[in-house]
Amino acid sequence: AATNPDTKAEPAPVVIPPPVPVDAAFSDELARARAAYTAGKIKPAADALATLAKQAPDHPEVLLLTAQVQLEQEQLPEAQKTADRCVLVDPKLADCWLTLGVLRQNSKDTPGAIAAYEEYLKLAPDGRYHRDATSQLARLKPK
């Protein structure tokens, strides 16, 4: 069958893969990556996350930490893509919304940043970064 060159291809629907079963070794490696990131050891965290992403590219916490590491490494377009993917894969992961808020604010997307910070606060009203998100919202929202 010939295809009509004038018809636009339908955009492919976003497919969210089923969660990848994780084993103890994966969980241990993820804990190491998180600990390295928390300790400010960005390179070891990035290396561990690259390995984890091969096994489970859409694991929400792998995406979250990867976005945070990319942000630290000033890979802002990559971090934005990773954080967008994170909230798509797990819309209930509050810290993904917070990271997305920071990235959107950085790229001067004020409405997007406000929406992301508000989502973070809705999901984590007593979250660790509640004060930061609230103060950023106060700065971003028109008086």
C-alpha positions in Angstrom: 0.0 0.0 0.0 1.4 3.4 -1.0 1.5 6.0 1.7 0.1 9.5 1.1 3.0 12.0 1.6 0.5 14.7 2.5 -0.8 12.9 5.6 1.0 13.7 8.8 2.2 10.8 10.9 0.3 10.5 14.2 2.7 11.2 17.1 3.5 8.0 18.8 1.8 7.6 22.2 4.0 7.8 25.2 4.6 4.3 26.4 5.4 3.9 30.0 7.2 0.6 30.4 6.2 -1.7 33.3 8.4 -1.3 36.3 11.6 -3.3 36.0 11.9 -5.9 38.7 14.9 -4.9 40.8 17.1 -7.3 42.6 19.1 -6.8 45.8 22.3 -5.9 43.8 20.3 -3.2 42.0 19.0 -1.8 45.2 22.4 -1.8 46.8 23.9 0.0 43.8 21.1 2.5 43.9 21.8 3.1 47.6 25.5 3.6 46.8 24.6 6.1 44.1 22.3 8.0 46.4 24.9 8.0 49.2 27.6 9.3 46.7 25.3 12.0 45.5 24.3 13.0 49.0 28.0 13.2 50.0 28.7 15.5 47.0 30.6 12.8 45.1 29.0 13.6 41.8 31.3 11.5 39.5 30.9 8.2 41.4 27.2 8.9 41.6 27.0 9.5 37.8 29.0 6.4 37.1 26.8 4.2 39.3 23.6 5.7 37.8 24.8 5.1 34.2 25.2 1.4 35.1 21.8 1.3 36.8 20.1 3.1 33.8 21.3 0.3 31.5 19.4 -2.2 33.6 16.3 0.0 34.4 16.3 3.2 32.3 12.8 4.2 33.6 13.3 3.4 37.3 11.9 6.6 38.9 14.6 6.9 41.5 17.4 6.4 38.9 15.7 9.1 36.8 15.5 11.4 39.8 19.1 11.0 40.9 20.3 11.2 37.3 18.4 14.5 36.8 20.0 15.9 40.1 23.5 14.8 39.0 23.0 16.3 35.5 21.9 19.5 37.3 25.0 19.5 39.4 27.1 18.9 36.3 25.3 21.9 34.6 23.9 19.6 31.9 20.7 21.5 32.0 18.9 20.4 28.8 19.7 16.7 29.7 18.5 17.3 33.3 15.3 18.8 32.1 14.6 15.8 29.8 15.4 13.4 32.6 13.2 15.2 35.1 10.3 15.4 32.6 10.6 11.7 32.1 10.7 11.1 35.8 7.4 12.9 36.5 5.9 11.1 33.5 7.0 7.7 34.8 6.1 8.4 38.4 3.9 11.5 38.8 3.8 10.9 42.6 7.5 11.2 43.2 7.6 14.7 44.8 11.4 15.2 44.5 11.1 14.8 40.7 8.7 17.8 40.7 11.0 19.8 42.9 14.0 19.1 40.5 11.8 20.0 37.5 10.8 23.2 39.3 14.4 24.2 39.7 15.2 23.4 36.1 12.2 25.2 34.7 13.0 28.2 36.9 16.5 28.1 35.5 15.3 28.1 31.9 13.0 31.1 32.7 9.8 29.0 32.4 8.0 30.7 35.3 4.6 29.1 34.8 6.1 25.7 34.5 8.3 26.3 37.6 5.2 27.4 39.6 3.3 24.4 38.5 6.1 22.0 39.4 6.7 23.6 42.8 3.0 23.5 43.6 2.9 19.8 42.6 5.9 19.1 44.9 4.1 20.9 47.8 0.9 19.0 47.1 2.7 15.7 47.2 5.0 16.5 50.1 3.4 19.1 52.2 5.9 18.4 55.0 8.7 17.5 52.6 12.3 18.2 53.3 12.3 21.1 50.8 8.9 22.5 51.7 10.5 25.9 52.8 12.6 26.2 49.6 9.6 25.4 47.3 7.4 27.8 49.3 9.9 30.7 49.1 10.6 30.1 45.4 6.8 30.2 44.8 6.6 33.5 46.6 9.3 34.9 44.4 7.9 33.6 41.1 4.2 34.4 41.6 3.1 37.8 40.5 2.4 40.1 43.5 
